Amino acid sequence: MKGKILISSPSLLNDLVFYKSIILIVDKTDDDITGFILNRSLNQFLTKNLNSSEKIKVDLYYGGPVSSEHYFIIKSRKNNLGLINIYDNLYWGNDIELLFIQLKKGNICNNDFILFEGYSGWNVKQLDNEIYNRNWTVLDKKVNEIFGLKKKNSWNVQAKKLGEKYSLWYNSPDDITLN
């Protein structure tokens, strides 16, 4: 599962966390699976004061309901951030201080990474069962496509590619009660 993309199915309509979500699986152990919701911007940012006149601001995404007091990164190149390889040239980790240092030095830019608050987690059997029950469609994506999935309407675009079974849903509003 590591490196796979999960596209939520319309069966998760009543799930306030995972409805219309796209998740990148970043780690799998014998017992647990870890991922981040790519397309859920918090419309908030994390800032770091570099000195009295300079500040760095980074957009923040909702990674999931687990460990919401911690921040995590996915990144397209390692750049000495103590990151763990997901696959190819895609990494994840949680050294936020080092991230801000690299931003200050100009070694990386805001388009090179996504910063998450919290993560999504399952035990292996739980996620296998959810996939079996068609709550998720599993896809492979290339590294350069991962960062494009953070756009707000990316679930609709991906669902449309899955064909007719999602046709009722890919143009529906995020809040279905508005229909």
Backbone torsions as a table, in degrees:
resi	resn	phi	psi	omega
1	MET	NA	-25.7	-177.2
2	LYS	-55.9	127.0	-179.3
3	GLY	90.7	-6.2	179.4
4	LYS	-82.6	159.3	177.0
5	ILE	-110.1	134.8	174.3
6	LEU	-107.2	126.8	174.8
7	ILE	-107.6	120.4	-178.0
8	SER	-68.7	145.0	178.6
9	SER	-91.8	162.7	176.7
10	PRO	-60.8	-13.2	177.6
11	SER	-65.2	-14.8	178.3
12	LEU	-93.5	22.1	-177.9
13	LEU	-51.1	-39.6	-177.1
14	ASN	-91.0	1.5	179.7
15	ASP	-89.2	107.0	-175.2
16	LEU	-66.0	-23.0	-179.4
17	VAL	-85.1	-46.8	-168.0
18	PHE	-105.9	-0.7	178.7
19	TYR	-59.9	130.4	-179.8
20	LYS	53.4	44.0	-179.5
21	SER	-109.4	153.4	173.9
22	ILE	-122.7	123.7	-174.5
23	ILE	-120.6	133.6	171.9
24	LEU	-96.2	123.4	175.2
25	ILE	-82.2	121.0	-175.6
26	VAL	-106.2	-17.5	-177.3
27	ASP	-155.9	146.7	175.6
28	LYS	-143.0	126.1	173.0
29	THR	-109.9	-174.4	176.7
30	ASP	-62.3	-28.1	-174.7
31	ASP	-110.4	-33.7	-168.4
32	ASP	-128.1	157.7	176.6
33	ILE	-129.1	135.4	-179.2
34	THR	-120.7	137.7	177.2
35	GLY	-150.7	172.3	178.9
36	PHE	-129.7	137.1	174.9
37	ILE	-74.4	116.1	-175.0
38	LEU	-78.8	-30.7	-168.8
39	ASN	-107.4	32.9	-177.9
40	ARG	-125.9	79.4	176.3
41	SER	-66.0	140.4	176.5
42	LEU	-87.0	-4.3	-174.1
43	ASN	52.5	36.4	176.8
44	GLN	-134.8	172.0	177.8
45	PHE	-145.1	160.2	176.4
46	LEU	-108.2	133.4	-179.8
47	THR	-120.6	154.4	177.0
48	LYS	-135.9	122.5	175.9
49	ASN	-78.4	120.0	179.6
50	LEU	-84.8	-37.6	174.4
51	ASN	-160.2	-169.9	-174.6
52	SER	-65.7	-21.5	-177.2
53	SER	-117.4	-5.2	-175.5
54	GLU	-123.9	135.6	-176.8
55	LYS	-139.5	142.5	174.6
56	ILE	-108.8	133.7	-179.0
57	LYS	-120.2	130.9	-178.5
58	VAL	-127.4	129.4	176.8
59	ASP	-62.5	146.2	-175.8
60	LEU	-118.4	135.7	179.1
61	TYR	-116.6	152.0	177.5
62	TYR	-85.6	110.4	-179.0
63	GLY	-80.8	-24.6	-179.1
64	GLY	151.0	178.7	-171.4
65	PRO	-82.6	-4.4	-176.2
66	VAL	-95.2	135.9	173.2
67	SER	56.4	48.2	-174.5
68	SER	-68.1	-6.2	176.5
69	GLU	-90.3	2.3	179.9
70	HIS	-117.4	155.1	179.5
71	TYR	-114.0	146.5	-178.1
72	PHE	-136.4	156.8	-176.8
73	ILE	-126.3	140.6	158.1
74	ILE	-115.5	143.2	-171.6
75	LYS	-145.0	149.4	-176.5
76	SER	-85.1	-18.4	175.9
77	ARG	-138.5	150.4	-173.6
78	LYS	-66.7	-50.7	177.2
79	ASN	47.4	40.9	174.1
80	ASN	55.2	37.0	178.2
81	LEU	-100.1	15.0	-179.9
82	GLY	62.3	37.0	-174.6
83	LEU	-91.7	158.3	180.0
84	ILE	-105.3	132.7	-178.9
85	ASN	-69.5	132.3	173.4
86	ILE	-91.0	-56.6	171.5
87	TYR	-169.1	161.1	-179.8
88	ASP	40.4	-121.9	-176.2
89	ASN	-109.0	44.1	179.6
90	LEU	-126.6	131.0	-172.3
91	TYR	-133.7	163.7	174.1
92	TRP	-144.4	157.9	179.7
93	GLY	-179.2	-164.7	-176.8
94	ASN	-146.0	21.2	178.9
95	ASP	-87.0	85.2	-175.7
96	ILE	-69.7	-37.9	178.7
97	GLU	-59.3	-45.6	179.1
98	LEU	-65.2	-34.9	176.0
99	LEU	-58.7	-48.3	-179.6
100	PHE	-65.5	-35.4	176.6
101	ILE	-63.0	-44.8	179.9
102	GLN	-66.1	-37.0	175.8
103	LEU	-63.9	-44.1	-179.9
104	LYS	-61.0	-42.4	-179.3
105	LYS	-73.0	-13.1	-178.3
106	GLY	82.5	12.5	-179.8
107	ASN	-74.3	-23.3	176.8
108	ILE	-139.1	162.3	176.1
109	CYS	-126.7	170.4	-174.8
110	ASN	-61.0	-22.4	179.4
111	ASN	-80.6	-7.4	-177.0
112	ASP	-86.1	-8.0	-173.3
113	PHE	-153.6	167.3	170.1
114	ILE	-128.2	132.9	179.4
115	LEU	-104.2	127.6	-176.5
116	PHE	-116.3	146.6	168.1
117	GLU	-103.2	118.0	-178.9
118	GLY	77.1	176.0	178.2
119	TYR	-146.5	171.0	176.4
120	SER	-105.5	137.1	-177.7
121	GLY	-142.9	147.8	178.8
122	TRP	-141.8	157.1	162.6
123	ASN	-84.0	159.1	-171.8
124	VAL	-57.9	-46.4	-178.6
125	LYS	-64.3	-36.5	-179.9
126	GLN	-62.3	-49.1	-178.7
127	LEU	-68.3	-40.0	176.0
128	ASP	-56.3	-42.7	179.0
129	ASN	-65.2	-41.9	178.9
130	GLU	-64.8	-37.8	177.2
131	ILE	-68.7	-43.7	177.3
132	TYR	-58.2	-38.5	179.5
133	ASN	-82.1	8.9	176.0
134	ARG	63.3	32.5	172.6
135	ASN	-78.2	-20.8	-177.7
136	TRP	-136.1	143.8	167.0
137	THR	-106.3	133.1	-176.7
138	VAL	-100.1	128.8	-179.3
139	LEU	-129.0	159.4	169.3
140	ASP	-104.2	138.7	175.9
141	LYS	-134.3	152.1	175.6
142	LYS	-81.7	156.2	-178.2
143	VAL	-52.8	-45.3	-176.3
144	ASN	-67.8	-16.9	177.6
145	GLU	-85.9	-24.2	-175.1
146	ILE	-58.1	-45.4	-175.6
147	PHE	-71.1	-23.5	175.2
148	GLY	-72.7	-18.6	-178.6
149	LEU	-77.6	-4.8	-179.6
150	LYS	-80.5	-5.7	178.6
151	LYS	-67.9	148.3	-175.0
152	LYS	-58.0	-40.7	-176.4
153	ASN	-91.6	12.2	-175.2
154	SER	-65.1	-29.8	177.1
155	TRP	-62.8	-43.8	179.9
156	ASN	-60.8	-42.7	179.7
157	VAL	-63.4	-46.0	-179.4
158	GLN	-67.8	-39.8	179.5
159	ALA	-63.6	-37.9	179.1
160	LYS	-61.8	-36.6	178.1
161	LYS	-67.5	-20.5	-179.2
162	LEU	-81.0	-10.3	172.8
163	GLY	101.1	-164.0	-171.1
164	GLU	-60.7	-29.0	-176.5
165	LYS	-62.4	-18.4	178.6
166	TYR	-109.2	4.1	-171.0
167	SER	-58.6	-33.6	178.4
168	LEU	-67.8	-25.1	-168.9
169	TRP	-100.7	-26.7	-170.4
170	TYR	-72.6	-11.8	173.0
171	ASN	-110.2	6.4	-179.8
172	SER	-76.3	152.5	178.0
173	PRO	-69.9	157.5	178.0
174	ASP	-58.8	-38.8	175.8
175	ASP	-98.6	99.6	-174.0
176	ILE	-62.9	-20.1	178.8
177	THR	-70.7	-12.2	178.4
178	LEU	-79.9	-10.7	179.8
179	ASN	-73.8	NA	NA
